[in-house]
């Protein structure tokens, strides 16, 4: 099933994101996570690019294949290009096709100063075009409500987003954010720019202080006063900050759904308990 068809059938598409275990962990840990997540009946589950970050790492494909063929859920396989050649990308696409995985989230990938880029792909739009030319996959892309951390400004970032969509992206998933007004402002700007594809809001429940510090450093998400005060109030109680983080995420999602968002993409951080709590809290309103 192409993910595009989900937005034609449902008022609000609800999806989850997981990541492959680290090389030091058994691959079986992710299947235990999937055993728990399948009960939430998400519309699809995305799998981030393999922990190795290279074409030799087949974990993303293997997990996506299991999501499809064992759990009967639509998978979305992440694919990054900055550290891969066209030949390597082609081999990955062949493997995904062989396993029946048709949906790909095309990303440039983070630039690692310690690993020289292959330079055959410089932008996600180039990867999109490469995949599109094969004619065998449905392509999703990422967007950034506050602009990509490397972008000159939000306007330039939206120009680049339009190029990516025009190259063949049929659906977008946003980077995490903690202020819904920023997302609404972003939506207004991208729609005016001519980006008409469905856009899912990416929500990450924050359950500890270290997690938020890392995420803000990586993606540059701003923290509204309400969120900051919550973290300060409960940071010394792991249980309290977990419960507050879940409540904050639920509050965000309820507001987004009430404003007619196309979908919710929940960054689970491989934590079934948190994903279940949030899913159960919004179950009654997700398609009301």
C-alpha positions in Angstrom: 0.0 0.0 0.0 1.2 3.5 -0.9 1.1 5.8 2.1 -0.6 8.4 -0.1 -3.8 6.3 -0.1 -4.0 6.5 3.7 -4.6 10.2 3.5 -7.5 9.6 1.1 -9.2 7.2 3.5 -8.6 8.7 6.9 -9.3 12.1 8.5 -6.1 11.8 10.5 -3.2 9.4 9.7 -1.5 8.1 12.8 2.0 6.6 12.6 4.9 5.6 14.7 8.7 5.8 14.3 11.3 3.3 15.6 15.0 2.9 15.1 17.2 -0.1 14.7 19.1 -1.2 17.9 22.7 -0.2 18.3 25.4 -2.6 17.1 26.0 -3.6 20.8 22.3 -4.7 21.2 20.5 -7.7 19.8 18.2 -7.2 16.8 15.6 -9.1 18.8 15.1 -6.1 21.1 13.3 -4.2 18.3 11.0 -7.2 17.6 10.0 -7.2 21.2 9.2 -3.5 20.8 7.2 -4.2 17.6 5.2 -6.9 19.4 4.0 -4.2 21.8 3.5 -1.5 19.2 1.4 -3.5 16.8 -1.4 -3.5 19.3 -1.7 0.3 18.8 -2.8 -0.3 15.2 -0.8 2.5 13.6 -1.4 3.3 10.0 2.3 2.8 9.3 5.6 2.5 11.1 8.7 4.2 9.9 12.2 2.8 10.5 15.2 5.1 10.7 18.3 4.4 8.7 20.5 1.6 9.9 22.6 2.2 13.0 25.7 1.7 10.8 24.7 4.6 8.5 26.0 2.8 5.4 24.9 0.5 2.6 26.3 -2.6 4.2 23.9 -2.2 7.2 20.7 -4.1 6.3 18.9 -3.6 9.6 16.4 -1.0 8.2 15.4 -3.2 5.4 15.1 -6.3 7.6 13.0 -4.5 10.2 10.8 -2.9 7.5 10.3 -6.3 5.9 9.3 -7.8 9.2 6.8 -4.9 9.9 5.2 -5.7 6.5 5.4 -9.5 6.3 5.1 -10.5 10.0 3.0 -7.8 11.5 0.9 -6.8 8.5 1.6 -3.1 9.0 2.7 -0.7 6.2 6.4 0.2 6.7 8.2 3.4 5.7 12.0 2.8 5.3 14.3 5.8 5.9 17.1 6.1 3.3 19.9 8.7 3.5 22.2 9.5 0.7 25.1 11.7 1.7 27.4 8.8 2.6 26.3 6.5 -0.3 27.1 6.3 -4.0 24.4 5.9 -6.6 25.4 2.3 -7.0 25.0 1.7 -3.2 21.6 3.4 -3.2 20.6 1.2 -6.1 21.6 -1.9 -4.2 19.5 -0.8 -1.2 16.5 -0.1 -3.4 16.8 -3.5 -4.9 16.8 -5.1 -1.5 13.8 -3.1 -0.4 11.9 -4.1 -3.6 12.8 -7.8 -3.1 11.2 -7.6 0.4 8.1 -5.8 -0.8 8.9 -2.5 0.9 7.5 0.2 -1.4 7.5 3.3 0.8 10.7 5.3 1.4 11.5 8.4 3.4 14.2 10.1 1.3 16.7 12.1 3.4 20.1 13.7 2.8 21.3 12.5 6.2 23.5 14.2 8.8 27.0 15.3 7.7 29.6 13.7 9.9 32.9 15.7 9.8 34.8 12.4 10.5 33.3 10.6 7.5 34.0 12.2 4.0 30.8 12.5 2.0 30.6 10.5 -1.2 29.4 13.6 -3.1 27.2 11.8 -5.6 24.2 13.2 -3.7 24.3 16.6 -2.0 20.6 17.1 -1.3 17.6 15.0 -0.5 15.9 16.3 -3.7 18.6 14.5 -5.7 17.9 11.3 -3.9 14.2 11.8 -4.5 14.7 12.3 -8.2 17.0 9.2 -8.4 14.3 7.0 -6.7 11.5 8.6 -8.7 13.3 7.6 -12.0 13.0 4.0 -11.0 9.2 4.2 -10.8 8.9 1.5 -8.2 8.5 3.4 -4.9 6.3 5.9 -3.1 8.5 8.7 -1.7 8.0 10.7 1.5 10.2 13.5 2.7 11.0 15.5 5.8 10.2 19.1 6.6 11.3 21.5 9.3 8.7 23.8 11.0 11.5 26.1 12.3 13.7 25.6 9.3 16.6 23.2 8.8 19.5 24.0 11.1 21.7 24.6 8.1 19.3 26.7 6.2 19.9 30.4 5.6 16.4 31.2 6.8 12.9 29.7 6.8 12.0 31.2 3.4 15.0 29.6 1.8 14.3 26.3 3.5 10.7 26.3 2.1 12.1 27.1 -1.4 14.2 24.0 -1.1 11.3 22.0 0.3 9.3 22.9 -2.8 12.1 21.6 -5.0 12.0 18.3 -3.1 8.3 18.0 -3.4 8.4 18.8 -7.1 11.0 16.1 -7.6 8.5 13.5 -6.5 7.7 13.6 -2.7 4.1 12.8 -2.1 3.9 13.2 1.7 5.9 15.0 4.3 6.7 14.3 8.0 7.8 17.2 10.1 10.7 17.4 12.5 9.7 17.5 16.2 8.5 20.7 17.6 7.0 21.8 21.0 5.1 25.0 20.0 2.1 24.3 17.8 1.9 27.9 16.7 5.2 27.5 14.9 3.8 24.5 13.1 0.7 26.4 12.0 2.8 29.3 10.8 4.9 26.9 8.8 1.9 25.3 7.3 0.6 28.7 6.1 3.9 29.5 4.5 4.4 26.2 2.7 0.8 26.2 1.4 1.3 29.7 0.0 4.5 28.5 -1.6 2.6 25.8 -3.5 3.4 22.7 -1.4 0.1 20.8 -1.4 1.0 17.3 -0.3 -0.2 16.0 3.1 2.0 17.0 6.1 2.2 15.0 9.3 3.1 16.7 12.5 6.1 15.0 14.2 5.6 14.8 18.0 8.2 13.6 20.4 7.2 12.9 24.0 10.0 14.1 26.2 10.5 11.8 29.2 13.9 13.0 30.6 16.0 16.1 30.6 19.0 14.5 28.8 16.7 13.6 25.9 15.5 17.1 25.3 19.0 18.6 25.6 20.2 16.2 22.9 17.2 16.8 20.6 17.5 20.6 20.8 21.2 20.4 20.0 20.6 18.2 17.0 17.5 19.8 15.4 17.4 23.3 16.9 13.8 23.1 18.2 12.8 26.0 20.3 11.3 25.5 23.8 8.2 27.6 24.8 8.0 28.9 28.3 5.3 26.4 29.2 7.5 23.5 28.3 10.6 24.9 30.0 8.7 25.5 33.2 7.4 21.9 33.1 11.0 20.5 32.7 12.3 22.7 35.5 9.5 21.7 37.8 9.9 18.0 37.4 13.4 17.4 36.3 14.5 15.8 39.5 11.7 13.2 39.5 12.0 10.6 36.6 8.4 9.4 37.0 7.0 13.0 37.2 8.9 14.2 34.1 7.8 11.1 32.2 4.1 11.7 33.1 4.4 15.4 32.4 6.1 14.7 29.0 3.3 12.4 28.0 0.7 14.9 29.1 2.4 17.7 27.1 2.5 15.5 23.9 -1.1 14.5 24.3 -2.1 18.2 24.7 -0.1 19.1 21.5 -1.8 16.3 19.6 -5.4 17.2 20.7 -4.8 20.8 19.6 -3.3 19.7 16.3 -6.2 17.3 15.5 -8.8 20.0 16.4 -7.1 22.3 13.9 -7.4 19.7 11.1 -3.8 18.4 10.8 -3.3 15.8 8.1 -1.6 13.4 10.5 0.4 12.7 13.6 3.8 11.0 13.5 4.9 9.9 16.9 8.6 9.5 17.6 8.4 6.6 20.0 12.1 6.4 20.9 11.5 2.6 21.0 9.4 3.1 24.1 6.2 1.1 23.9 4.9 2.2 27.3 4.9 5.9 26.3 3.6 5.2 22.8 0.7 3.2 24.3 -0.2 5.8 26.9 -0.4 8.5 24.2 -2.2 6.3 21.7 -4.9 5.4 24.3 -5.3 9.0 25.3 -6.1 10.1 21.7 -7.9 7.0 20.5 -11.3 8.5 20.9 -10.6 11.7 19.0 -8.1 10.7 16.2 -10.9 10.1 13.7 -13.9 11.8 15.4 
